[in-house]
Amino acid sequence: MVFHNFDELVEHVKGLPEKKRMAVAAANDEHTLEAVIKASEEGIVEPFLVGDKKVILEELKKLGKEVEEDHIFDEPDLQKSCEKAVALVREGKADFLMKGKVDTKIILKEVVNKEHGLGNGKLMSHFTIFEVPSYHKLLVPVDGGMVTYPDLNQKKEIIENSVNTLRSMGYETPKVAVLACVEKVNPKMPETIDADALQKMNENGEIKDCIVEGPIQYDVAMRKDIADFKGFNSQVAGDVDILVAPNIHAGNIMGKMLAITAGAKMAGFIVGAKCPIVLVSRGSSADEKYLSIVVSAAAAKSNN
């Protein structure tokens, strides 16, 4: 299974046998609530709202919507709001977590807390998925939001996080391109050395359930005709699912170019913890937050 656009993904999630339960930290935010309510009304999630209850109720009234009283937890303090939302997941009362009107560092502090957080000893990375008008299916460029300068092992974990996420959404064998500016290993370019090592790890079974190729240029990964013209024999060219950037700057630039210049729609969340964590910017649109909820619901496991 692959998803060609977000509409297909939305219909898939709507068809799942059960709604995923979502805990929202600092839920007293108009755009967050708009996205949450839309996902709830479509049968995608069952929301649990944590934050300033008075403000939450005021915002819901503006939207002309209601949420069950026992699904709203009054906790105006931002840190305690995050702590409570994390606890709902940890206690099995919610399947994944979403950030509302709160700084990322505050909620991540609770997520990574060794005593009562959601870490599982693995690297956490940022998973973004784009619907690009000129590409035939959804595209995952990583990591442009969390791991700054990943070493070889961290790149391996970023690939594993991303592959596992797609597989939890129904993908069978995701195709992964480890990007560089050339297709040949150059000792003076450490990015190419890492890419080659990652491909070899995949070939010898250290990285499973996917096809990894690298080093490979962006144009070759995205277009089979370009790969053919260059004489580059590839299993992923023109049909890639995951694009692995050499560092956070390249990943961030790639994502923003797709969104701002190429007109792509995006969703994103943190993977590698005990559950997906919807961590879009406070300034993100309700639509982006809604799509991030949808993708997280598709990837989340029931926490019963």
C-alpha positions in Angstrom: 0.0 0.0 0.0 1.1 3.6 -0.7 -0.8 6.8 -0.5 -0.8 9.1 -3.5 -2.3 12.1 -1.7 -3.7 13.2 1.6 -7.3 12.5 0.5 -6.5 8.8 0.2 -4.9 8.9 3.6 -7.9 10.6 5.2 -10.3 8.0 3.7 -8.0 5.2 4.9 -8.0 6.6 8.5 -11.7 7.1 8.5 -12.1 3.4 7.6 -10.0 2.1 10.5 -12.0 0.0 12.9 -11.5 2.3 15.9 -10.9 5.9 16.7 -7.5 6.8 18.1 -7.5 8.7 21.4 -5.5 11.9 21.4 -4.3 13.9 24.4 -3.8 17.6 23.6 -1.5 19.7 25.8 -2.4 23.4 26.2 -5.5 22.9 24.1 -6.7 26.4 24.6 -5.9 27.5 21.1 -8.3 28.3 18.3 -6.5 26.7 15.3 -5.6 23.6 17.4 -9.2 23.1 18.5 -10.5 23.7 15.0 -8.2 20.9 13.7 -9.1 18.6 16.6 -12.8 19.1 16.3 -12.7 18.4 12.5 -10.8 15.2 13.1 -13.2 14.2 15.9 -16.3 14.9 13.8 -14.9 12.8 11.0 -14.5 9.9 13.4 -10.7 9.9 13.2 -9.9 10.7 16.9 -11.4 10.9 20.3 -9.8 14.0 21.9 -8.8 14.6 25.5 -8.2 18.4 26.0 -5.8 19.6 28.7 -5.3 23.3 29.5 -7.2 26.3 30.7 -10.7 25.0 30.7 -12.3 28.4 30.7 -10.5 29.4 27.6 -11.0 26.0 25.9 -14.8 26.3 26.5 -14.8 29.9 25.2 -12.9 28.8 22.0 -15.3 25.9 21.5 -18.2 28.2 21.8 -16.8 30.5 19.1 -16.5 27.5 16.9 -20.0 26.4 17.8 -18.7 23.0 19.0 -18.8 20.9 22.1 -16.6 18.3 23.8 -17.7 16.0 26.6 -17.0 17.6 30.0 -15.0 14.6 31.2 -12.8 14.9 28.2 -11.6 18.4 29.3 -8.9 18.6 32.0 -8.5 22.0 33.7 -4.8 22.8 34.0 -3.9 26.4 33.1 -0.2 26.0 34.0 1.7 25.1 30.8 4.2 22.7 32.3 1.5 20.9 34.3 -0.7 20.8 31.2 2.0 19.0 29.3 2.7 16.7 32.2 -1.0 15.7 32.4 -1.3 15.1 28.6 1.9 12.9 28.7 0.5 11.0 31.7 -2.7 10.2 29.8 -0.7 8.5 27.1 1.6 6.8 29.6 -1.4 5.5 31.6 -3.0 4.0 28.4 -5.8 6.5 28.3 -4.6 8.1 25.0 -2.9 6.7 21.9 -0.9 9.7 20.9 0.0 13.3 22.0 -0.5 16.7 20.4 1.1 20.1 21.3 -1.2 23.1 21.5 -0.4 26.6 22.6 2.9 25.9 24.3 6.6 26.2 23.5 8.1 23.0 22.1 10.8 22.9 24.7 8.2 22.7 27.5 6.3 19.7 26.1 9.5 17.9 25.0 10.9 18.3 28.5 8.0 16.2 29.7 8.2 13.8 26.8 11.9 13.0 27.5 11.6 12.9 31.3 13.3 9.6 32.3 10.9 8.9 35.1 7.5 9.7 33.6 8.0 10.6 30.0 7.4 8.8 26.7 11.0 7.9 25.7 11.8 4.3 24.9 15.6 4.5 24.7 15.6 5.3 20.9 16.4 8.4 19.0 13.5 10.7 18.4 13.3 12.3 15.0 11.0 14.6 13.0 8.8 12.9 10.4 7.3 15.1 7.7 5.1 14.0 4.8 4.3 16.1 1.8 1.8 16.0 -1.0 3.8 17.5 -3.9 1.7 18.5 -7.0 4.4 17.3 -9.4 5.0 13.9 -7.7 2.8 10.9 -7.9 2.6 9.9 -4.2 3.3 11.3 -0.7 6.9 12.1 0.0 8.8 12.0 3.3 11.9 14.3 3.6 13.7 13.7 6.9 15.0 15.1 9.3 14.5 18.8 9.0 13.3 19.5 12.5 15.0 17.7 15.3 18.3 15.9 14.8 20.8 18.6 13.9 24.0 16.9 12.6 23.2 13.1 12.7 26.2 10.7 12.7 26.0 7.4 10.9 24.2 5.6 13.6 21.7 8.4 14.1 21.0 8.4 10.3 20.3 4.7 10.6 17.8 5.4 13.4 16.2 8.2 11.4 15.7 5.8 8.5 14.3 3.1 10.9 12.0 5.6 12.5 10.7 6.7 9.2 10.4 3.3 7.7 8.6 1.9 10.8 6.1 4.9 10.6 5.3 4.2 7.0 4.9 0.5 7.6 2.5 1.2 10.5 0.5 3.2 8.0 0.3 0.2 5.7 3.4 0.5 3.4 5.2 -2.7 2.7 8.7 -1.9 1.6 9.4 1.9 1.6 12.1 3.1 -0.8 14.8 5.3 0.8 17.2 7.7 -0.9 20.2 9.0 1.2 20.9 12.3 -0.4 24.2 13.9 -1.4 25.3 16.1 -4.3 27.0 13.1 -6.2 26.3 9.4 -6.7 29.9 8.3 -6.1 31.7 7.9 -2.8 34.2 10.6 -2.2 36.5 10.4 0.8 36.4 14.2 1.1 32.6 14.2 1.3 31.6 12.4 4.6 27.9 12.5 3.5 28.7 10.1 0.7 30.6 7.8 3.0 27.7 7.6 5.4 25.2 7.1 2.5 27.2 4.2 1.1 27.5 2.6 4.6 23.7 2.9 5.1 23.1 1.2 1.7 25.4 -1.6 2.8 23.6 -1.9 6.2 20.4 -2.4 4.2 22.0 -5.0 1.9 23.3 -7.0 4.8 20.1 -6.9 6.8 21.0 -4.4 9.5 18.3 -2.0 8.2 15.2 -4.0 7.5 11.9 -3.8 5.6 13.0 -1.2 3.1 15.3 -0.5 0.1 18.1 2.0 0.8 20.2 3.6 -1.8 22.9 6.2 -1.5 24.7 8.4 -2.2 22.1 9.7 -4.6 21.3 13.2 -5.8 17.8 14.7 -5.3 17.0 14.9 -9.1 18.0 11.2 -9.6 16.0 10.1 -6.7 12.9 11.9 -7.9 13.1 11.3 -11.6 13.8 7.9 -13.2 14.4 9.5 -16.6 17.2 11.5 -15.1 18.7 8.3 -13.5 18.4 6.5 -16.8 20.1 9.4 -18.7 23.0 9.4 -16.2 23.2 5.6 -16.5 22.4 5.2 -12.8 20.8 1.8 -12.1 18.4 2.3 -9.3 15.5 0.6 -7.5 14.2 3.8 -5.9 14.7 6.5 -8.6 11.4 8.0 -9.6 9.5 6.1 -6.9 11.2 7.1 -3.7 9.2 7.4 -0.5 11.8 8.7 2.0 14.5 11.4 1.3 17.2 11.4 4.0 19.0 14.8 4.3 22.6 14.9 5.5 21.8 17.4 8.2 18.9 19.5 9.7 19.7 22.5 7.5 19.4 20.5 4.2 16.3 18.8 5.5 14.6 22.1 6.6 15.5 23.9 3.4 14.2 20.9 1.3 10.9 20.9 3.2 10.3 24.6 3.0 11.1 24.7 -0.7 8.5 22.0 -1.3 5.9 23.9 0.8 6.6 27.5 -0.2 7.9 27.2 -3.8 6.4 24.0 -5.0 3.0 24.4 -3.4 3.1 21.2 -1.4 0.9 20.4 1.5 2.5 19.0 4.6 2.0 17.2 7.9 4.5 16.4 10.5 5.1 14.8 13.9 7.8 13.4 16.2 8.6 9.6 15.9 10.8 7.3 17.9 8.9 7.8 21.2 6.3 5.5 22.7 3.7 7.2 20.4 3.5 9.8 17.7 3.8 13.4 18.9 2.1 16.1 16.9 4.5 19.0 17.2 3.6 21.5 14.5 4.4 25.1 15.0 2.0 27.2 17.0 1.6 29.4 13.9 0.7 26.5 11.6 -2.7 26.6 9.9 -5.6 24.5 11.2 -5.4 22.5 8.0 -1.7 21.6 8.6 -2.6 20.6 12.2 -5.5 18.6 11.0 -3.4 16.6 8.4 -0.7 16.0 11.1 -3.5 14.6 13.4 -4.6 12.3 10.5 -1.1 11.0 9.8 -0.4 10.5 13.5 -3.7 8.6 13.9 -2.7 6.4 11.0 0.7 5.7 12.5 -0.4 5.3 16.2 -1.0 2.0 17.9 -3.9 1.5 20.2 -2.6 2.0 23.8 -5.0 -0.4 25.5 
